[in-house]
Amino acid sequence: MSETAAAELSRAHAHRLLRAMLLIRRFEEKSAELYSAMKIRGFLHLYIGEEAVAVGSMQALRPEDAVVATYREHGHALARGISAQAVMAEMYGKQEGCSRGRGGSMHLFDAATRFYGGNAIVGGGLPLAVGLALADAMQGRPQVTACFFGEGAVAEGEFHESLNLAALWKLPVLFLCENNFYAMGTRLDRAEAQTEIHEKMASYGMPAGVVDGMDVLAVQAAVERAATAARRGDGPQALELRTYRFRAHSMFDAELYRDKAEVEAWKQRGPLVGFEKHLRGAGLLEDAELQAIGDAVEAEVEAAVAFAEAGTWEPVEDLTLDVYTGRVEA
């Protein structure tokens, strides 16, 4: 655990962090179960193992800041404050979902929390984040845009174009690379000649650091520093958050590309395991408190499933709504 951040950790804040990470974990586990039961269709990319990145980062952002995520974004959405009910209903394809059932797992959206995706295109969120930050800069708004992307996106052209423009125009963007070391089924060192992602980002003239993405306190502290710098006009900031997904790339993935022993080794230093151990050692967590947090999370996930089950399908006559001009909802 990050010693600097831990020194100022209150019991209440510690429990909020733990609850937020546990909610993501239980939500994702339930999503896998529902996918197997064919309640959730299409693609499903789980965030299990990476919870500290989303939770720590969101703690460092303000409500007026913008967030752009990847197709593995359930954790980001929940940590940002979108309700589990709205996310689950979207996974079901119901009208009560945060994208009115039209986006599904990879296209979560919520204007109220300035959550702009969810993007099924690898690296597709990078230019969107630059555009959002440019708008804020032109309007003189003291806001930042947090852009999450995986290390696989570093091989895409828009990664280089986006970082170049953000640095050139000194835009308030936080480039947050979730490096889980496997772009789908390809290990990082088999696809990138330069595997130190932060060095690639630094080459565009912006501060770039490396963070233990399994440590929620380290993530929060690093993103807070980066956000403060971007907000005061220092230009874009970049962080390589080293994390690891415990499940396969997606529910369709047979996961034949990595050793099970490697996965188990990472699980031993997982974000929930490590944080719970730290809190117990610091006297900030008792068995009864952990049980209460767990019970509350389980109830929230079950309520989300019930909400999604009771949701409504979009009428067939509305399929062209907001698709073709001349057919726009008032």
C-alpha positions as CSV (number, residue, x, y, z in Angstrom):
1,M,0.0,0.0,0.0
2,S,1.0,3.6,-0.6
3,E,2.5,4.8,2.7
4,T,1.9,8.5,1.9
5,A,-1.8,8.1,1.1
6,A,-2.3,5.6,3.9
7,A,-1.0,8.0,6.5
8,E,-4.1,10.2,6.0
9,L,-6.6,7.4,5.5
10,S,-9.8,7.7,7.6
11,R,-12.0,4.7,8.5
12,A,-14.9,6.1,6.6
13,H,-12.9,6.7,3.4
14,A,-11.3,3.3,3.7
15,H,-14.7,1.7,3.8
16,R,-15.9,3.7,0.9
17,L,-12.9,2.5,-1.2
18,L,-13.4,-1.1,-0.1
19,R,-17.1,-1.0,-0.8
20,A,-16.6,0.5,-4.3
21,M,-14.1,-2.2,-5.3
22,L,-16.2,-5.0,-3.8
23,L,-19.3,-3.7,-5.7
24,I,-17.4,-3.9,-9.0
25,R,-16.1,-7.4,-8.2
26,R,-19.6,-8.8,-7.2
27,F,-21.3,-7.0,-10.1
28,E,-18.9,-8.5,-12.6
29,E,-19.2,-12.0,-11.1
30,K,-22.9,-11.7,-11.4
31,S,-22.6,-10.5,-15.0
32,A,-20.6,-13.6,-15.9
33,E,-23.3,-15.8,-14.3
34,L,-26.0,-13.9,-16.2
35,Y,-24.1,-14.1,-19.5
36,S,-23.8,-17.9,-19.1
37,A,-27.6,-17.9,-18.5
38,M,-28.0,-15.9,-21.7
39,K,-29.6,-13.0,-19.9
40,I,-26.8,-10.8,-21.2
41,R,-26.0,-11.1,-24.8
42,G,-23.3,-9.8,-27.2
43,F,-19.8,-9.2,-25.9
44,L,-18.8,-9.1,-22.2
45,H,-15.4,-7.9,-21.0
46,L,-15.0,-8.2,-17.2
47,Y,-13.0,-5.8,-15.0
48,I,-12.2,-8.4,-12.3
49,G,-8.7,-7.7,-10.9
50,E,-8.5,-4.1,-12.1
51,E,-10.9,-2.6,-9.5
52,A,-8.3,-0.4,-7.8
53,V,-7.7,1.6,-11.0
54,A,-11.2,2.7,-11.5
55,V,-12.0,3.3,-7.9
56,G,-8.8,5.1,-7.1
57,S,-9.0,7.3,-10.2
58,M,-12.6,8.4,-9.7
59,Q,-11.8,9.4,-6.1
60,A,-9.4,12.0,-7.5
61,L,-11.9,13.5,-10.0
62,R,-14.6,16.2,-9.5
63,P,-18.2,15.8,-10.6
64,E,-17.7,18.4,-13.4
65,D,-14.7,16.5,-14.9
66,A,-15.3,14.2,-17.9
67,V,-14.5,10.5,-18.1
68,V,-13.8,8.5,-21.3
69,A,-13.5,4.8,-20.8
70,T,-12.8,1.6,-22.8
71,Y,-15.1,-1.4,-23.7
72,R,-14.1,-2.9,-20.3
73,E,-15.9,-0.1,-18.6
74,H,-18.4,-1.5,-16.1
75,G,-16.0,-0.8,-13.2
76,H,-15.5,2.8,-14.4
77,A,-19.2,3.4,-14.7
78,L,-20.0,2.1,-11.2
79,A,-17.0,3.9,-9.6
80,R,-18.1,7.2,-11.4
81,G,-21.5,6.9,-9.7
82,I,-23.8,5.5,-12.3
83,S,-26.2,3.2,-10.5
84,A,-25.8,-0.5,-10.6
85,Q,-29.4,-0.7,-11.7
86,A,-28.9,1.5,-14.7
87,V,-25.8,-0.4,-15.7
88,M,-27.4,-3.8,-15.3
89,A,-30.5,-2.8,-17.2
90,E,-28.2,-1.6,-20.0
91,M,-26.5,-5.0,-20.0
92,Y,-29.9,-6.6,-20.4
93,G,-30.7,-4.3,-23.3
94,K,-33.7,-2.7,-21.4
95,Q,-34.9,0.8,-22.0
96,E,-34.2,1.7,-18.3
97,G,-30.5,1.3,-19.0
98,C,-28.1,4.2,-18.9
99,S,-28.0,4.1,-22.8
100,R,-31.7,3.2,-23.1
101,G,-30.7,-0.3,-23.9
102,R,-29.1,0.5,-27.1
103,G,-25.5,0.3,-26.1
104,G,-25.1,-2.8,-24.0
105,S,-21.9,-3.8,-22.2
106,M,-19.5,-1.8,-24.3
107,H,-21.4,1.4,-24.7
108,L,-22.3,2.7,-21.3
109,F,-23.1,6.5,-21.2
110,D,-24.4,8.9,-18.7
111,A,-24.5,12.7,-19.3
112,A,-25.4,13.5,-15.7
113,T,-22.0,12.2,-14.5
114,R,-20.1,13.3,-17.7
115,F,-19.4,9.7,-18.4
116,Y,-18.7,9.5,-22.2
117,G,-18.2,5.8,-22.8
118,G,-17.7,2.9,-23.2
119,N,-16.2,2.6,-26.7
120,A,-15.9,-0.6,-28.6
121,I,-13.1,0.7,-30.8
122,V,-9.6,0.1,-29.4
123,G,-8.1,3.5,-28.8
124,G,-11.4,5.2,-30.0
125,G,-11.8,7.2,-26.8
126,L,-8.4,9.0,-27.1
127,P,-9.5,11.6,-29.7
128,L,-12.8,12.0,-28.0
129,A,-11.0,12.9,-24.8
130,V,-8.9,15.5,-26.6
131,G,-12.0,17.0,-28.1
132,L,-13.7,17.3,-24.7
133,A,-10.6,18.8,-23.1
134,L,-10.2,21.2,-26.0
135,A,-13.8,22.4,-25.5
136,D,-13.1,22.9,-21.8
137,A,-9.9,24.9,-22.5
138,M,-11.6,27.1,-25.1
139,Q,-14.4,27.9,-22.6
140,G,-12.0,28.6,-19.8
141,R,-13.5,25.9,-17.6
142,P,-11.2,24.5,-14.8
143,Q,-12.1,20.9,-15.6
144,V,-10.1,17.9,-16.7
145,T,-10.9,14.9,-18.9
146,A,-9.7,11.5,-17.7
147,C,-9.1,9.1,-20.6
148,F,-8.7,5.4,-19.8
149,F,-7.2,3.0,-22.4
150,G,-5.4,-0.3,-22.5
151,E,-1.8,-0.9,-23.5
152,G,-3.1,-2.4,-26.7
153,A,-4.3,1.0,-27.8
154,V,-0.7,2.2,-27.8
155,A,-0.2,0.5,-31.1
156,E,-3.0,2.5,-32.7
157,G,-2.5,5.6,-34.7
158,E,-4.9,7.7,-32.7
159,F,-2.8,7.2,-29.5
160,H,0.1,9.1,-31.1
161,E,-2.2,11.7,-32.8
162,S,-4.1,12.4,-29.6
163,L,-1.1,12.7,-27.3
164,N,0.6,14.9,-29.8
165,L,-2.3,17.4,-30.1
166,A,-3.0,17.3,-26.3
167,A,0.7,18.2,-25.7
168,L,0.8,20.8,-28.5
169,W,-2.2,22.6,-27.2
170,K,-1.5,22.0,-23.5
171,L,-4.9,20.5,-22.9
172,P,-6.2,19.3,-19.5
173,V,-6.2,15.6,-20.3
174,L,-5.2,12.7,-18.0
175,F,-4.0,9.9,-20.1
176,L,-4.5,6.8,-17.9
177,C,-3.1,3.6,-19.5
178,E,-4.5,0.4,-17.8
179,N,-1.6,-1.8,-18.6
180,N,-2.8,-5.4,-18.0
181,F,0.1,-6.8,-20.1
182,Y,-2.2,-8.6,-22.6
183,A,-3.9,-6.9,-25.5
184,M,-6.6,-9.5,-26.0
185,G,-4.4,-12.6,-26.3
186,T,-1.1,-11.0,-27.2
187,R,1.5,-10.4,-24.5
188,L,2.9,-6.9,-24.4
189,D,6.5,-7.8,-25.3
190,R,5.3,-9.7,-28.4
191,A,3.6,-6.6,-29.8
192,E,5.6,-3.6,-28.6
193,A,9.3,-2.9,-29.1
194,Q,9.2,-0.4,-26.3
195,T,7.3,-2.0,-23.4
196,E,7.7,0.9,-21.0
197,I,4.4,2.6,-21.9
198,H,5.1,5.6,-19.7
199,E,8.3,6.4,-21.7
200,K,6.2,6.4,-24.9
201,M,3.8,8.9,-23.4
202,A,6.7,11.0,-22.0
203,S,8.1,11.3,-25.5
204,Y,5.3,13.7,-26.3
205,G,6.6,16.1,-23.8
206,M,4.2,15.4,-20.9
207,P,4.9,14.2,-17.4
208,A,4.4,10.4,-17.3
209,G,4.8,8.1,-14.3
210,V,4.3,4.4,-13.4
211,V,1.8,3.4,-10.7
212,D,1.0,0.1,-9.0
213,G,-2.5,-0.4,-10.4
214,M,-3.3,-3.0,-7.7
215,D,-3.0,-0.4,-4.9
216,V,-6.1,1.8,-4.7
217,L,-4.3,4.3,-2.5
218,A,-1.4,4.7,-4.8
219,V,-3.7,5.2,-7.8
220,Q,-5.8,7.8,-5.9
221,A,-2.7,9.7,-4.9
222,A,-1.1,9.6,-8.4
223,V,-4.3,10.7,-10.2
224,E,-4.9,13.5,-7.7
225,R,-1.4,14.9,-8.4
226,A,-1.9,14.6,-12.1
227,A,-5.4,16.2,-12.0
228,T,-4.1,19.1,-9.9
229,A,-1.3,19.7,-12.5
230,A,-3.6,19.6,-15.5
231,R,-6.2,21.8,-13.8
232,R,-3.7,24.6,-13.1
233,G,-2.7,24.7,-16.7
234,D,0.4,22.5,-16.8
235,G,-1.0,20.6,-19.8
236,P,-1.7,16.8,-20.2
237,Q,-0.5,14.3,-17.7
238,A,0.1,10.6,-18.2
239,L,0.1,7.6,-16.0
240,E,0.9,3.9,-16.7
241,L,-1.2,2.0,-14.2
242,R,0.1,-1.6,-14.0
243,T,-2.7,-3.9,-13.3
244,Y,-4.0,-7.4,-14.3
245,R,-7.3,-8.9,-15.3
246,F,-8.0,-12.2,-13.6
247,R,-10.5,-13.4,-16.2
248,A,-10.1,-13.9,-19.9
249,H,-10.2,-11.1,-22.3
250,S,-13.9,-11.7,-22.9
251,M,-16.4,-14.4,-22.3
252,F,-15.6,-15.8,-25.8
253,D,-11.9,-16.2,-24.9
254,A,-10.5,-19.7,-24.3
255,E,-7.5,-18.0,-22.6
256,L,-4.8,-20.3,-24.0
257,Y,-2.1,-17.6,-24.1
258,R,-1.0,-17.3,-20.5
259,D,0.0,-19.7,-17.7
260,K,-2.5,-20.3,-15.0
261,A,0.3,-20.0,-12.4
262,E,0.9,-16.4,-13.6
263,V,-2.8,-15.6,-13.0
264,E,-2.7,-17.1,-9.5
265,A,0.4,-15.2,-8.6
266,W,-1.3,-11.9,-9.5
267,K,-4.4,-12.9,-7.6
268,Q,-2.3,-13.1,-4.5
269,R,-1.6,-9.4,-4.7
270,G,-5.1,-8.5,-6.0
271,P,-6.6,-5.1,-5.1
272,L,-9.2,-6.5,-2.7
273,V,-6.9,-8.9,-1.0
274,G,-4.1,-6.3,-0.5
275,F,-6.4,-3.5,0.7
276,E,-8.3,-5.7,3.1
277,K,-5.0,-6.9,4.6
278,H,-3.8,-3.3,4.9
279,L,-6.9,-2.1,6.6
280,R,-6.8,-4.9,9.1
281,G,-3.2,-4.2,9.9
282,A,-4.0,-0.5,10.4
283,G,-7.0,-1.3,12.7
284,L,-9.4,0.1,10.2
285,L,-11.5,-3.0,9.5
286,E,-13.2,-5.5,11.7
287,D,-14.9,-8.8,10.7
288,A,-18.4,-7.3,11.4
289,E,-17.7,-4.3,9.3
290,L,-16.5,-6.4,6.4
291,Q,-19.6,-8.6,6.7
292,A,-21.8,-5.5,6.7
293,I,-20.1,-4.1,3.6
294,G,-20.4,-7.4,1.8
295,D,-24.1,-7.8,2.7
296,A,-24.8,-4.3,1.4
297,V,-23.0,-4.9,-1.9
298,E,-24.8,-8.3,-2.4
299,A,-28.1,-6.6,-1.8
300,E,-27.3,-3.8,-4.3
301,V,-26.3,-6.3,-7.0
302,E,-29.4,-8.4,-6.5
303,A,-31.6,-5.2,-6.6
304,A,-29.9,-4.3,-9.9
305,V,-30.7,-7.7,-11.4
306,A,-34.3,-7.5,-10.2
307,F,-34.5,-4.0,-11.8
308,A,-33.1,-5.2,-15.1
309,E,-35.4,-8.3,-15.1
310,A,-38.4,-6.0,-14.6
311,G,-37.3,-3.5,-17.3
312,T,-39.0,-3.0,-20.6
313,W,-37.9,-3.8,-24.2
314,E,-37.8,-1.0,-26.7
315,P,-40.9,-1.1,-29.0
316,V,-40.1,-2.3,-32.5
317,E,-41.6,0.9,-33.9
318,D,-38.9,2.9,-32.1
319,L,-35.9,1.1,-33.7
320,T,-35.2,4.0,-36.1
321,L,-35.6,6.6,-33.3
322,D,-32.5,8.9,-33.3
323,V,-31.0,7.0,-36.2
324,Y,-32.5,8.7,-39.2
325,T,-33.3,12.4,-39.6
326,G,-36.9,13.3,-39.3
327,R,-37.4,10.7,-36.5
328,V,-36.2,12.3,-33.4
329,E,-37.8,12.1,-30.0
330,A,-39.1,15.4,-28.7
